[in-house]
């Protein structure tokens, strides 16, 4: 019991004193995840909107596949990216393995289906409301997508924040393709795993508190935006 209390106190001291390692790892986690979320949003948000507006053969199959990819195991994604970026892989010449870039690539693969699926569901409901109006105005498909993206921006931001919430807590793929290298690819989740194994519970707890704080902050933002979106429709 005394060890737990002592670990909690030391963790609090590390956070309050802005420990250099803690700050470095936290900033790297934010940089990797925010970059992955931005790229995934650029791909996923228009894709989800396009699927809501466009009618084509096998559309339902594509949507079902997209929804299924939301549950894609991160360790499998990490393994695939590792093989592709390894020296014997097709992209090994770029030397991206065990770099933040490899970690971003893995997270983009994980997050894009999630963001695209959530945005599709949100835009689908909005399209049902705007369908007759946009058709009567003789708008092009590009104009319809742009209008839906703008009017559904709060719901789409919620999709992006949901992607951030998943990305910031991801460990499997990040560990495989990043290697958890100190001062290079070590992020919050991999550092927690390492420090716990080393018995350095103070730093592990401090990192855990930062991770929880980020996750709670994102959930509060999502909740606030969801309430704003609902109230705006009444």
C-alpha atoms as one frame of an Amber mdcrd trajectory, in Angstrom:
protein
   0.000   0.000   0.000   2.846   2.375   0.852   4.436   1.714  -2.561   1.218
   2.661  -4.317   0.869   5.895  -2.340   4.534   6.713  -2.908   4.152   6.035
  -6.642   1.110   8.301  -6.831   2.925  11.100  -5.027   5.959  10.820  -7.292
   3.699  10.740 -10.327   2.061  13.950  -9.162   5.469  15.535  -8.649   6.563
  14.571 -12.160   3.461  16.155 -13.648   3.627  19.336 -11.570   7.354  19.755
 -12.175   6.849  19.261 -15.935   9.365  16.437 -16.127  11.369  16.643 -19.383
  10.846  12.987 -20.365   7.140  13.228 -19.598   6.728  16.349 -21.727   8.785
  14.904 -24.596   6.798  11.673 -24.719   3.462  13.485 -24.414   4.279  15.945
 -27.204   5.448  13.126 -29.487   2.198  11.256 -28.858   0.187  14.345 -29.706
   2.231  15.038 -32.833   1.870  11.497 -34.161  -1.830  11.161 -33.368  -2.852
  14.642 -34.517  -1.011  14.161 -37.807  -2.680  10.776 -38.316  -6.109  12.227
 -37.469  -5.594  15.117 -39.908  -4.625  12.781 -42.769  -7.418  10.332 -41.907
  -9.941  13.176 -41.805  -8.844  14.486 -45.204  -9.461  10.987 -46.592 -12.336
   9.764 -44.438 -14.649  12.781 -44.223 -15.112  13.300 -47.988 -15.290   9.524
 -48.467 -18.094   9.190 -45.929 -19.957  12.107 -47.468 -19.500  10.720 -50.985
 -20.904   7.350 -49.922 -23.942   9.095 -48.436 -24.677  11.032 -51.642 -23.530
   8.696 -54.424 -25.542   5.707 -55.551 -23.652   2.964 -57.354 -23.467  -0.798
 -57.668 -22.027  -2.621 -54.646 -22.482   0.538 -52.544 -23.899  -1.435 -49.625
 -20.994  -3.846 -49.825 -18.520  -0.969 -49.682 -20.294   0.537 -46.660 -20.424
  -2.841 -44.914 -16.726  -3.363 -45.591 -15.945   0.096 -44.241 -17.900  -0.622
 -41.074 -16.133  -3.958 -40.674 -12.730  -2.265 -40.989 -13.582  -0.182 -37.925
 -12.786  -3.268 -35.893  -9.530  -4.021 -37.688  -7.063  -5.394 -35.082  -4.248
  -2.842 -34.601  -1.604  -5.561 -34.237  -2.554  -6.911 -37.661  -2.251  -3.422
 -39.123   1.132  -3.081 -37.440   2.284  -6.402 -38.878   1.202  -5.456 -42.413
   2.867  -2.048 -42.223   6.002  -3.673 -40.772   6.214  -6.088 -43.692   5.671
  -3.318 -46.242   8.285  -1.021 -44.695  10.878  -3.637 -43.785  14.070  -3.925
 -45.840  12.696  -6.880 -47.779   9.342  -5.126 -48.296   8.290  -3.053 -51.317
   8.788   0.252 -49.468  11.881  -0.700 -47.487  14.061   1.547 -49.629  12.554
   4.607 -47.939  13.832   3.576 -44.503  10.612   4.484 -42.723  10.454   1.558
 -40.306  10.950   2.503 -36.633  10.243   6.169 -37.311   7.311   8.428 -36.366
   6.284   8.338 -40.031   5.693   4.579 -39.828   3.616   5.116 -36.699   1.531
   7.735 -38.497   0.970   5.402 -41.461  -0.274   2.643 -39.145  -2.611   5.012
 -37.347  -3.987   6.390 -40.611  -4.917   2.857 -41.703  -6.633   2.267 -38.363
  -8.425   5.606 -38.082  -9.603   6.245 -41.650 -12.382   3.580 -41.645 -13.580
   4.819 -38.241 -13.782   8.461 -39.309 -15.289   7.596 -42.699 -17.957   5.362
 -41.156 -19.007   7.896 -38.510 -19.074  10.728 -41.051 -21.130   8.588 -43.439
 -23.762   7.966 -40.787 -23.920  11.668 -39.896 -24.062  12.903 -43.494 -26.608
  10.236 -44.451 -29.122  11.735 -42.019 -28.297  15.258 -43.187 -28.649  14.219
 -46.835 -32.141  12.913 -46.112 -33.098  16.419 -44.929 -31.358  18.330 -47.712
 -32.018  15.948 -50.601 -35.073  17.611 -52.123 -33.707  21.127 -51.671 -30.327
  20.407 -53.256 -31.891  18.469 -56.126 -34.363  21.299 -56.810 -31.499  23.791
 -56.951 -29.872  21.648 -59.657 -26.585  21.473 -57.754 -23.676  19.377 -58.911
 -22.454  16.429 -56.869 -19.410  18.424 -55.778 -21.619  21.275 -54.572 -23.829
  18.865 -52.657 -20.850  17.286 -50.928 -19.395  20.702 -50.071 -22.739  21.852
 -48.638 -23.169  18.723 -46.553 -19.609  18.905 -45.270 -20.103  22.504 -44.174
 -23.533  22.097 -42.578 -22.479  18.859 -40.876 -19.153  20.248 -39.678 -19.914
  19.704 -35.985 -20.803  16.054 -36.523 -17.731  15.628 -38.711 -15.532  17.222
 -36.065 -16.985  14.707 -33.632 -15.890  11.927 -36.006 -12.374  13.347 -36.104
 -12.256  13.614 -32.301 -13.446  10.022 -32.024 -10.520   9.078 -34.229  -8.183
  11.010 -31.959  -9.574   9.210 -28.914  -8.798   5.852 -30.467  -5.436   6.884
 -31.868  -3.998   8.376 -28.689  -4.608   5.135 -26.786  -3.334   2.761 -29.492
  -0.367   0.581 -28.545  -0.234  -2.603 -30.661   0.563  -1.236 -34.109   2.651
   1.598 -32.684   4.860  -0.833 -30.770   5.432  -3.003 -33.851   6.284  -0.323
 -36.401   7.785   2.246 -34.013   9.953   0.025 -31.872   9.505   2.192 -28.737
  12.906   3.864 -29.258  13.841   6.413 -26.593  13.867  10.018 -27.843  12.663
   8.833 -31.246   9.441   6.787 -31.310   8.462   6.390 -27.661   4.898   7.579
 -27.042   2.552   7.513 -24.063   1.156   4.006 -24.485   4.441   2.293 -25.293
   6.239   4.201 -22.541   3.637   3.088 -19.990   4.152  -0.534 -21.027   7.935
  -0.202 -20.808   8.087   1.667 -17.499   5.624  -0.745 -15.889   7.823  -3.671
 -16.938  10.863  -1.890 -15.479   9.060  -1.273 -12.197   9.185   2.515 -12.610
   5.601   2.965 -11.485   5.928   6.693 -10.768   6.678   7.610 -14.390   4.207
   4.997 -15.663   1.464   6.483 -13.484   2.347  10.013 -14.540   2.150   8.987
 -18.197  -1.112   7.205 -17.483  -2.598  10.313 -15.867  -1.632  12.392 -18.902
  -3.181   9.795 -21.223  -6.370   9.665 -19.168  -6.496  13.457 -19.105  -6.267
  13.634 -22.880  -8.915  10.931 -23.325 -11.295  12.637 -20.865 -10.738  16.007
 -22.528 -11.577  14.558 -25.937 -14.712  12.831 -24.604 -15.875  16.089 -22.999
 -15.371  17.909 -26.280 -17.305  15.210 -28.157 -20.129  15.363 -25.608 -20.258
  19.147 -25.805 -20.303  19.145 -29.600 -22.987  16.435 -29.673 -25.226  18.490
 -27.391 -24.595  21.587 -29.499 -25.440  19.668 -32.672 -28.671  18.297 -31.195
 -29.766  21.666 -29.830 -29.027  23.299 -33.190 -31.477  20.985 -34.942 -34.429
  21.925 -32.769
